[in-house]
Amino acid sequence: MLNQPQRLAMSGKRQHFIPRFLQRGFEDTKKNGQSFVWVYRKGCNPFNPNIINVGTEGFFYSIEDDYSVDDEITAAETEFSSLIELLRKNGPDSIFDSNSIASLVAHFEIRTRHLRLNLLNTSSVFFKHLSTRIFDESFLNEYMKRFMKSKPNYVDDLINIEFDKLAVPNYIRNEIISSFKENYEFFLKNIISEFVPKLTSEFKCKIEDKLPEIVKKAQLDGLKINISPMEKISHYNKLNYSIINTDESLPLGDSIVIFNVTGEREFKPFCDKDDEIKGVYLPLGKNCLLYGIKDNELPNLSGISLRIAESSLEFIIGAEKSDYFSELSKHIGKNAYLLTDENIYKIIDEVINSDNIIK
């Protein structure tokens, strides 16, 4: 604890999940060496803050006295910042190191608040629906009936273990077990009615209420292993990267990068390991877009600003105040999810309704 004031003086409690060196490409004005951008949130008026206050959260990469992830990111940002500046200056005809860019893309994908909130929402919906299903008395009754019918010997063994603890004589065990099996539905109903409220409360206390803490730790543990996951780097370094200078002013989304993949959901803020990736898009400045595509693909640039807005969860950043960006902000969140609630419900229901649950 004695070292904390010195540590705070070095980097402060503000930790940017959207790095300032990237935001500077979207500055509207500069005052006394400070950069200002326009921030657009859905349903709100745009505002013009200093980038010190944009894309930041107190101790976002820290838990208690553990600042190791923040230190790793701070160290890596020197190289990432230089790479961004190089990309901005070199222009469309330059040849770029795909491995360095792949590392940058992989890092940006997993560092954001966008990802953390998505993980939190997905986990919350999952556990709430799961608890609603598994702590339903009719479901538990039916589940236990199926379980006892499918595993009678297992149930007998459990009962005999308890009998051993109580030193119940062998000559009356079979009679008790037979009586229990003949009346198990009555016993189950009473046991379940008594314990379901306790189980529900315990589940909420130990799981649901601690989800923000659990999700934060999971994200930081991933970053601690590698701030740019090698599996993702190997996926993204197969792309050919180029710069295009656009006529229209581009927004920077809070997902930072977006991915073009094969399938019904053409653009996504995250790339799953099973996705067939067609391209990746990263705005570097208001008129500067980095993209990576496969050898046989063409960049999918039609409506790219709208794609960025739809893939953003909370806000977009722009270099100007305009009706165009205000219109884009209406689409924030439309395509920003990991899984829809319906997908989550379907997964849980398929598992619960499957006979495999008792195997």
N, C-alpha and C positions, 0 to 999 in steps of 0.2 A: 504493500500500500504506500510506502514511503516514496516509491519511484513514480507514482501516478501523476502528481503535479508536473514533473519534468516531462513525462510522456505526453500529457495533454498540451503542454507548451510547444512540443515539437509538431504535432499534427492536428491538435484540437479534437474536440468530440465530433465535429462535422466530418462525415465520411461520404463522399460522393459515389453513388451507384451509377450515375451518368457522369463520366469524368469531364472536368472543366476544359481540358485540352481539346476534347471533341466538341463541346458546346461553343467554343470560341469561333468555330467555323460558321456559326449562325448568329453572331452578334449583330445587333441593330445599331448600337452606339457604343462608344468607348469614352469614359469620363475618368480623368485622373488615373489612367492605366487600368481601369476596371471595365470589364465587359458586361453588357446588358443584352438580354434576349427577350423575345415575346413568348409567353407561356399561354397555351390555350387548353382549357379544360371543358369537357362536355357540359353544356348548359350554363357556363359562366362567362363573364366578360374577360377578354384577354388582359394580361397585366405584364409589366415591363421590369422584371427584377434583375438584380446583379446575379451573375451565374454562381456566385458564392452560395446563394440561397436556392439554387435550382438543382433538382435531382440529388438531394442530400438528406441524410437522416442521422440523428445522433447515435454514435456507436453502432452503425449499421453492420460493420464487419468485426465487431468485438463482443465478447461475452465476459462479463466481470473484468478480471485483470488480464485476460488473454487477448493480446493485440496482434498475434502472429499473422493472421490472415491480412489485416490492414497493412502490416509491415511488408508482406510479400507483394501485395498489390501495388503499394507505393513504390517499391523497388522496380517492379515490372513496368510501371507506367512511364518511366524514363525512356525505355526502349519503345513502348507503344506510342508515346507522344511523338518521338522522332520519326517513327514509321508513318504516322498520320500526316505530319508536315511534309514528308517526302512524297507521299501519295498526292497531296493537294498541289504540290509544285510541279510534279513531273508531267501530268497531263495524259491525254488519251493514247498517245503512240508509244508510251514507255513500256518496258518489259519489267514485270515485278516478280519478286520472290514469293511463290505461292505458299511456301511453308510458313513464312513470317506472317503473311496475311491470314492464313488458316488459323494460326495461333491467336491472332488478334480477334478474329470472328468467334472462335470457340470461347475465348475469355469473356467477350461482351455478352454472349448468349447466356452465360450462367451467373453473371455478377449482379444482376439487376433486382430492384424491388419488384418489378413486374413479375419475375419468376417466383420470388418468395411469396407474393400475394396469391399467385396462381396455385402454388403448392399448398398454401394455407386453405384457400377456398376449396380445392379439390379434396383435401384431407378432411375438412370440416363436413362437407356434403357426404363424403364416404362414410365417416363414422356416425353421423346423425342418422343416415338411412340404415346403416348396419345395425345400430342399437335399436332403432324402431322395429326392425324385422326380428332380430334374434331375441329381444326381450319381450316380444309379444307372447302372451300366455298360450294362445291357441297354437302358435308355431312351436313353442317349446314342448307342449304336450305331444304334438304330432311328431316332432323330432325325436323325443325320448322313446315314444312307442316304436318308431322305426329302428332306433338304435338298439333297443332291447330285443327286438325280434331278430335283427341281423347279427347280434353279438351276444347270444345268451350265455355262453361260457365266460365271456369277459365280465358280465354282470355278476355271475355266480362267484367268480374269483374276487371281485371287489367286496361282495358281501362277506365272503369267508375271511378276507383280511380283517374286516371289522370284527367279525366273530372271534378271531384269534386274539385280538386286542382285549376283548371282553371276556375271554376264556369261556365262551359258550360251548357246552358239551356237544360232541359230534352227533349224538343220537337224536337231538332235537333240531339240528341245523336244517336238515332236509324239509322238515315239517314247516319251519318258519319261512324258508325260501319259497316253498310251494305256495304257502298262504300269501306271501308278498306278490308272487307272480300272478296269482288269481285276482288280486285286488290292486295291482300296481297302478291302474288308472286313477283310482281314488287317492292313493298315496301321492302320486305325481301331482295331481291337481292341487292338493293342499301344500305340498312342498314348494311348487312353483309360485303359487299365490303369495306365499310368505316371503320368498327370496327375490322375486323379480324387482320390487321397489328398491331393495338393498343393492342388487346388482346394477340397476340403472343409475343409482346415485354414485356408486363406486366407479362405474365406467366414466361418467361425466367428470368426476373429480380427478381421476387418474389419466384420462385421455383427452377428452374434449377441451377442458379448461387449460390444458398445458400445450395445446397444439401450436400456438405462436412460438413458444419456446422450443418445442421439438423441431418445427420446420426451420427456424433460424439456425439451430445447431446442425441440422442436416445439410443446409446450404453451405454453411461455413466449413463443415467437415469435408465436403466435396472440394471446396476451394483450397482447403489446407493440403489435401492430397496432391492437387495440381490446379493452379489457377487457369490453366488451359488444358482440358482433358485430352490425353493423347488419342483416345478413340475418336473424338470429334476432329482433331487436327488431321488425322489420317483420312477422314471422310472429306474434309473441306480442301485439303491440298491437292486433290485430283481435279479441281476446277481451274479454269483459266481466268485470270483476273485482269480487269481493265477499268479505266476511268472514263466517265462521260461527263461533259459539261452541258448542263441543261439550260434551256431558255426559261422554263418556269422555276419559281422559287420552291425549294424542297423543304419539307418539315423533317425534324429529327424526332422519331418516336421514342417512347420510354422503354421499348423493347430493344432499342438501338439497332439491331439487325432484323431482317425478315428473310424467310426462306420460301423459294418457289419449289414445290414438290409435285410429283405425279399423284393424282387422286382427286377425290371430290373436293377436298379443301386445298385449293391451289396455292394459297399463301398462308404462312404460319409464322408466329413469333419464335417458335422453337422447332428444332429438327429432331425427330425421333430416330432411334437407331435403325428402324425398319423402313424409314422413308426413302424413297428414290428421289434424291435431290436433283433438281434441274438448274437451280441458281440461288445465289445469295446476294442480298442488296444492303448496302450500308451507306447512308448519306454522310458525307464528310464536311459538307458546307452547303450554303444555300443554293448554289448552282453546281455542286460537285458530288457525283454519285460513284461509289465503288461498287462494281458488280463482279461476280464470278459465275461462270457457266461451264457446262460440259462442252467437249469438242464439237458435238453434233447439235448443239442448241444455239438459239439466238436469245439475246436478252429480252425479257418480258417487261418492257418499260411502259406499256399502256396503263395509264391510271396509277402509276407507281406511288404518287403522293397519297392517293386515296387508300391504297393498300397499306401504306405506312400508318395512316391514321386508324384504320380499322384494326390493325394488329396491336395498336397501343392500348394500354389498360386505363391509364388515368389522365395523361396529357400528351401534347405534342409541343415541340419548341420550334419557333419560326424566327426569321431575321427581320420581320416587318409586321406591322399591324395592317391586316387586310381582311376584306370580306371573304376572300378565297379561303384563308386559313380558318376563319370563323365557321365557314360552311364545312370544311374538312372536320372540324372538331365535333360536329354533330354525329360523326361516324365512329368516334373513339369507342373502343370496347366491343365492337361488333364481331371481331375475329381474334380476340385476345386470349382465348381460353386454352387450357391444356385439354380438358375433357368437358363436354356438356354435362349438366346434371342428369339428363336422360341416359347418357352413356354410362355414368356411374351407377345409376339405379339398375340398368340392365345387367351390368357386370355382377353386382351383388345378388340380384334376383336369380341369375343363372346359376351362381354358385350355391345359393341357399336351396334352390329347388332341385338341385342335382343330387342323385343318389350317392355321388362321390363324397358328399359331405360327411357321411357316416362310415366311409371305408378307411 
